[in-house]
Amino acid sequence: MIKILDKHAKILEQESEIPLEIQQKAFDIVCDVKENGDKALFEMARLYDHVELKSLEVSEDEMKSAYQQTDKEFLKVIEKAKHNIEDFHKHQLTNNFIVEKDGILLGQRTTPIERIGIYVPGGRALYPSTVLMNVIPAKIAGCEYVCLTTPPKSDGSICNEILAISYMLGVDKVFKIGGAGAIAALAYGTETVKPVYKITGPGNAFVAAAKRIVFGKVGIDMIAGPSELLIIADQNQNPKFIAADMLSQAEHDSLARAILLTTSHDLAQNVAKEIDIQLESLPKKEIAKASIENQSMIIVADSLDECFELSNGLAPEHLEIMLDNAIDYLSKIKNAGSIFLGSFTPEAVGDYLAGVNHTLPTNQTAK
């Protein structure tokens, strides 16, 4: 059962620091890869991925074959998502400008980063959408070289969907490397992996720790933590929809966080009941249950103003405003990664299809 709270003073005091033992292990891995290159990566594949790799690199023929073997209906959906993401991100391109004053020329010229490395997580789930969300902006920006690294499966392969999308988007290289070792390889280079100038993409705590370590040698997008969703809703909203959205976040990771802020005790109770009902039919029930019971909560506030004040303090990665005329409340939002307005705008649509990016700040860094 999810917690229902009237008091929320300590909610802003959430622990976001990476544990010291993980930081130390990531440091050791980074040093090993920096010193020993491919040899260290092959050993890490044996130790952490339980696989004997013959090569760290996926060949172009393998990528093409994966594309040809991937379900055509899946590729149609990916093509639609690709179009939407491209259409949105084209508007983010920065214009050059020159200012002339008193015979002096001042200007700004924005150029693409030449070499980009993208990390795509593996483990309990597959993340083909992460390929889209990181590769497409790099391609639109005009980056000359875009490579991708992701953990191999137990048979040494990479899932067809990841390779198919990489082939579709024109990724230059795909490597079978996961975790902190992948970040080190991208930063320092090895016999197989050429070093890049910036690393993007989410990952677990070891990946986050490694990105922090190599920052300065290379650029990084951010230090990403577990995924977050905050919903502000009033008594007029459908508890089934709210519960479904919270569970869609909770099933990401046992450390993911889903929070509902409302002024209605009745809505709070009904959402809690609906979460328990829907939880029973989830394929990832155990992961979602751990998130709901240990990380998530429902808070009953005294007013909507209090809800927005708390939300701005939390600066959530994803923020849903499930209120009538939700756009009228946009000015109240100061800190959030991505905002979803209205009763029929689930966060999951933004994660996959709408066109906005899902690589977003977490752990209150949207401030």
C-alpha positions in Angstrom: 0.0 0.0 0.0 1.3 3.5 -0.9 1.8 6.0 1.9 -0.8 8.8 2.3 0.6 11.8 4.2 -0.7 15.1 5.6 2.8 16.3 6.6 5.5 16.7 4.1 8.3 18.7 5.8 10.9 16.0 5.2 10.0 15.2 1.6 12.6 17.7 0.3 15.4 16.0 2.3 15.6 12.9 0.1 19.0 11.3 -0.1 20.5 11.7 -3.6 24.2 11.1 -3.0 25.7 8.1 -4.7 26.9 5.7 -1.9 30.6 5.8 -1.2 31.2 2.2 -2.0 29.7 2.6 -5.4 31.8 5.7 -6.0 35.0 3.8 -5.0 34.1 0.8 -7.2 33.4 3.1 -10.2 36.8 4.8 -9.6 38.6 1.5 -9.6 36.9 0.5 -12.9 37.6 3.8 -14.6 41.3 3.5 -13.6 41.5 -0.1 -14.8 40.1 0.8 -18.3 42.3 3.9 -18.5 45.4 1.7 -17.8 44.5 -1.6 -19.5 42.1 -0.7 -22.3 40.3 -3.5 -24.1 41.8 -6.1 -21.8 39.9 -4.6 -18.9 36.7 -4.4 -20.8 36.8 -8.1 -21.8 37.4 -9.0 -18.2 34.5 -6.8 -17.1 32.2 -8.5 -19.6 33.2 -11.9 -18.0 32.7 -10.6 -14.5 29.6 -8.5 -14.7 27.8 -9.6 -17.9 28.8 -13.3 -17.6 29.8 -13.5 -21.2 33.0 -14.3 -23.2 33.1 -11.6 -25.9 35.0 -12.2 -29.1 34.7 -8.6 -30.1 33.7 -5.3 -28.4 32.3 -3.8 -31.6 29.1 -4.7 -33.5 29.8 -4.9 -37.2 27.8 -2.9 -39.7 26.5 -6.2 -41.2 25.2 -7.2 -37.8 23.4 -3.9 -37.5 21.9 -4.2 -41.0 20.8 -7.8 -40.3 19.1 -6.8 -37.0 17.2 -4.1 -38.9 16.0 -6.5 -41.5 14.9 -9.0 -38.8 13.1 -6.5 -36.6 9.3 -6.5 -36.6 8.0 -4.2 -39.3 5.1 -2.8 -37.1 7.6 -2.0 -34.4 9.8 -0.1 -37.0 6.7 1.9 -38.2 6.1 3.1 -34.6 9.8 4.0 -34.3 9.6 5.9 -37.6 6.7 7.9 -36.2 8.5 8.6 -33.0 11.6 9.6 -35.0 9.6 12.1 -37.0 8.1 13.7 -33.9 11.4 13.9 -32.1 13.2 15.4 -35.1 10.4 17.9 -35.6 10.6 19.1 -32.0 14.3 19.2 -31.7 14.9 21.2 -34.8 13.5 24.2 -33.0 16.3 24.0 -30.4 19.1 24.8 -32.9 20.9 28.0 -31.8 21.4 30.8 -34.3 24.7 32.6 -34.8 24.8 36.3 -34.4 27.1 39.3 -34.8 26.6 42.7 -33.0 28.3 45.8 -34.3 28.7 48.8 -32.1 31.1 51.7 -32.4 33.1 49.9 -35.1 33.5 46.8 -32.9 32.2 43.4 -34.0 31.0 41.0 -31.3 29.5 37.7 -32.1 28.5 34.1 -31.2 29.1 31.1 -33.4 27.6 27.8 -32.3 29.2 24.6 -33.7 28.3 21.0 -33.2 30.4 18.8 -30.9 32.5 16.6 -33.2 32.4 13.3 -31.3 29.5 12.1 -29.1 29.3 8.9 -27.1 25.8 7.7 -26.0 25.2 5.2 -23.2 22.1 3.0 -23.5 21.2 1.0 -20.3 20.6 -2.7 -20.2 19.8 -5.0 -17.4 16.2 -5.6 -16.4 14.7 -3.8 -19.3 15.5 -2.6 -22.9 15.6 1.0 -23.7 15.3 1.6 -27.5 13.7 5.0 -26.8 17.0 6.1 -25.2 18.7 5.6 -28.6 16.1 7.9 -30.3 16.3 10.6 -27.6 20.1 10.9 -27.6 21.1 10.1 -31.2 18.5 12.3 -33.0 19.6 15.6 -31.3 23.2 14.8 -32.0 22.4 14.2 -35.7 20.3 17.4 -35.9 23.1 19.3 -34.4 25.5 18.0 -37.0 27.9 15.9 -34.9 30.4 14.2 -37.1 30.8 11.0 -35.1 28.1 9.4 -33.0 28.8 6.1 -31.2 26.7 4.1 -28.8 27.6 1.6 -26.0 25.3 -0.8 -24.2 25.7 -3.9 -22.1 25.6 -7.3 -24.0 23.2 -10.0 -23.3 24.4 -13.3 -21.8 24.9 -14.7 -25.3 27.2 -11.8 -26.2 24.6 -10.1 -28.5 22.8 -6.8 -28.4 19.0 -6.9 -28.8 17.8 -6.4 -32.4 15.7 -3.4 -31.5 18.7 -1.4 -30.3 20.7 -2.3 -33.3 17.9 -1.7 -35.7 17.2 1.8 -34.4 21.0 2.5 -34.4 21.1 1.4 -38.1 18.0 3.5 -38.9 19.5 6.6 -37.4 23.0 6.2 -38.8 25.0 5.6 -35.7 28.6 5.2 -36.6 29.7 2.6 -34.1 28.0 0.4 -31.5 30.0 -1.3 -28.7 29.1 -4.1 -26.4 30.2 -2.4 -23.2 28.2 -1.6 -20.1 28.5 0.2 -16.8 31.3 2.3 -15.5 33.7 0.6 -18.0 31.7 2.0 -20.9 32.0 5.5 -19.6 35.7 5.1 -19.1 36.2 3.7 -22.6 34.3 6.6 -24.1 36.3 9.2 -22.1 39.8 7.8 -22.4 39.6 5.5 -25.4 40.9 2.0 -25.8 42.4 0.0 -28.7 38.8 -0.5 -30.0 36.9 2.6 -28.7 37.9 6.0 -29.9 37.5 8.7 -27.2 34.7 11.2 -27.5 34.2 14.8 -26.5 30.9 14.4 -24.7 28.9 11.5 -23.1 25.1 11.5 -22.9 22.5 9.0 -21.8 21.2 7.6 -18.4 22.4 4.6 -16.4 22.6 3.1 -13.0 24.5 4.4 -10.0 27.8 3.1 -11.3 27.3 4.9 -14.6 26.4 8.1 -12.8 29.5 7.8 -10.6 31.8 7.2 -13.6 30.4 10.2 -15.4 31.2 12.3 -12.4 34.7 10.9 -12.4 35.5 11.6 -16.1 33.8 15.0 -16.2 36.6 17.4 -17.1 38.3 15.0 -19.4 35.0 14.9 -21.4 31.7 16.8 -21.2 28.6 15.0 -19.8 24.9 15.7 -20.0 24.1 15.3 -16.3 24.4 13.0 -13.3 21.1 11.2 -13.6 19.4 9.5 -10.7 16.3 7.2 -10.5 13.3 8.4 -12.5 10.7 10.6 -11.0 7.0 11.6 -11.6 5.0 14.1 -9.6 1.3 14.6 -10.3 -0.9 17.5 -9.1 -4.5 16.6 -9.2 -7.8 17.8 -7.8 -11.0 15.9 -6.8 -12.4 16.0 -10.4 -9.7 13.6 -11.8 -10.0 9.9 -12.6 -8.2 7.8 -9.9 -7.7 5.0 -12.5 -5.7 7.3 -14.8 -3.6 8.7 -11.9 -2.8 5.2 -10.6 -1.8 4.0 -14.1 0.5 6.9 -14.6 2.1 6.4 -11.2 2.6 2.7 -11.9 4.1 3.4 -15.3 6.8 5.3 -13.5 7.2 2.8 -10.7 7.8 -0.1 -13.0 11.0 1.6 -14.3 13.0 0.8 -11.3 12.6 -0.2 -7.6 14.2 3.2 -6.8 11.9 5.2 -9.1 9.6 7.7 -7.4 5.9 8.5 -8.0 4.2 11.2 -6.0 0.7 12.5 -6.0 -0.1 16.0 -4.6 -3.8 16.7 -4.1 -6.2 18.7 -1.9 -8.7 15.8 -1.8 -8.7 13.1 0.9 -11.2 11.1 -1.2 -9.0 11.2 -4.3 -6.0 10.1 -2.2 -7.9 7.1 -0.9 -9.3 6.1 -4.3 -5.9 6.4 -6.0 -4.3 4.2 -3.3 -6.9 1.6 -3.8 -6.6 1.7 -7.6 -2.8 1.3 -7.4 -3.2 -1.9 -5.4 -5.7 -3.2 -8.0 -3.7 -2.4 -11.1 -0.4 -3.5 -9.5 -1.6 -7.1 -9.5 -1.7 -7.4 -13.3 1.6 -5.7 -14.0 4.3 -7.9 -15.6 6.9 -6.0 -13.5 4.9 -6.2 -10.4 7.7 -6.8 -7.9 9.8 -3.8 -9.2 6.7 -1.5 -9.2 5.7 -2.7 -5.8 9.1 -1.9 -4.3 8.9 1.6 -5.8 5.4 2.2 -4.6 6.0 1.0 -1.0 9.5 2.4 -0.4 9.9 5.5 -2.6 6.4 6.8 -3.6 3.7 8.6 -1.7 0.4 10.6 -1.8 0.4 13.9 0.0 -2.8 15.8 0.9 -2.1 19.5 0.9 -4.3 22.4 2.2 -4.4 24.2 -1.2 -3.3 24.0 -4.8 -0.8 26.8 -4.1 0.8 24.6 -1.5 0.9 21.8 -4.0 2.8 24.0 -6.5 5.1 25.3 -3.8 6.1 21.8 -2.9 6.4 20.7 -6.5 8.8 23.6 -7.2 10.9 22.6 -4.2 11.1 19.0 -5.5 11.8 20.1 -9.1 10.6 16.7 -10.5 11.9 15.1 -13.6 8.3 14.7 -14.9 5.4 16.8 -13.7 1.7 16.1 -14.6 -0.8 18.9 -14.0 -4.2 17.0 -13.9 -6.5 20.0 -13.4 -9.2 21.6 -15.4 -7.8 24.3 -17.7 -4.3 23.1 -16.7 -2.5 25.5 -19.0 -3.7 28.4 -16.7 -1.4 27.0 -14.0 1.7 27.0 -16.2 3.0 30.2 -14.7 3.0 28.6 -11.2 5.6 26.1 -12.3 9.2 27.2 -11.8 11.2 24.0 -11.6 10.5 20.8 -13.6 12.2 18.7 -16.3 9.2 18.1 -18.5 5.6 19.2 -18.0 2.4 17.4 -19.0 -0.8 19.4 -19.0 -4.3 18.1 -18.6 -6.2 15.0 -17.7 -5.3 13.1 -20.8 -1.6 13.8 -21.2 0.2 10.8 -19.6 4.0 11.1 -19.0 4.5 7.8 -20.9 3.6 9.6 -24.2 6.4 12.1 -23.6 8.8 9.2 -22.8 8.3 7.6 -26.2 6.3 9.3 -28.9 5.3 13.0 -28.5 8.7 14.4 -29.5 10.0 16.0 -26.4 13.1 14.5 -24.9 13.1 12.1 -22.0 16.7 12.6 -20.9 15.9 15.0 -18.1 17.3 16.3 -14.8 16.5 14.4 -11.6 17.3 14.7 -7.9 16.1 18.3 -7.8 18.6 19.4 -10.4 15.8 20.9 -12.6 16.2 24.0 -10.4 
